[in-house]
C-alpha cells in the first residue's frame, strides 16, 4: 500500500524520457566521433598529483 504515488511518478518520468527530444549538438557529436582536432578546455593543463607513482607509499 502507498506505492501508487511513487509508481505514478516513475511512470511520468519514464514517459517524459521516452518521448522527449533533447537538444543534441550534432556538429559536436560529429567532431567527437570523427576524431578531428578540436579545442580541448584542459589542453596545456597538467595534473602532477599522480606523476610520482611511488609518492602514495611515503604518506
C-alpha positions as CSV (number, residue, x, y, z in Angstrom):
1,X,0.0,0.0,0.0
2,X,1.1,3.6,-0.6
3,X,3.1,2.8,-3.7
4,X,0.6,4.3,-6.1
5,X,2.0,7.9,-6.0
6,X,5.6,6.6,-6.4
7,X,4.7,4.4,-9.3
8,X,2.8,7.2,-10.9
9,X,5.8,9.5,-10.6
10,X,8.1,6.8,-12.1
11,X,5.7,6.3,-15.0
12,X,5.5,10.1,-15.6
13,X,9.3,10.4,-15.6
14,X,9.7,7.3,-17.8
15,X,7.2,8.7,-20.3
16,X,8.9,12.1,-20.4
17,X,12.3,10.4,-21.1
18,X,10.8,8.2,-23.8
19,X,9.0,10.8,-25.7
20,X,11.2,13.9,-25.1
21,X,13.6,15.1,-27.8
22,X,16.7,16.5,-26.2
23,X,18.6,19.2,-28.0
24,X,21.6,17.4,-29.5
25,X,24.6,19.2,-30.9
26,X,25.2,17.1,-33.9
27,X,28.2,19.1,-35.1
28,X,29.9,18.5,-31.8
29,X,29.0,14.8,-31.9
30,X,30.4,14.5,-35.5
31,X,33.7,16.1,-34.4
32,X,33.9,13.8,-31.4
33,X,33.2,10.7,-33.4
34,X,35.4,11.6,-36.4
35,X,38.4,12.3,-34.1
36,X,39.1,15.7,-35.6
37,X,41.1,18.2,-33.8
38,X,39.1,20.5,-31.5
39,X,39.8,22.9,-28.7
40,X,40.2,21.0,-25.5
41,X,39.5,23.0,-22.4
42,X,42.1,21.0,-20.5
43,X,44.8,21.4,-23.1
44,X,48.0,22.5,-21.6
45,X,46.9,21.9,-18.0
46,X,48.9,19.2,-16.3
47,X,48.0,17.4,-13.1
48,X,51.2,16.4,-11.4
49,X,49.4,14.8,-8.4
50,X,49.9,11.4,-10.0
51,X,53.3,11.9,-11.7
52,X,55.1,10.4,-8.7
53,X,53.7,6.9,-8.7
54,X,55.6,5.9,-5.5
55,X,54.6,9.0,-3.6
56,X,51.5,7.5,-2.1
57,X,53.6,4.9,-0.2
58,X,55.5,7.6,1.6
59,X,52.5,9.3,3.1
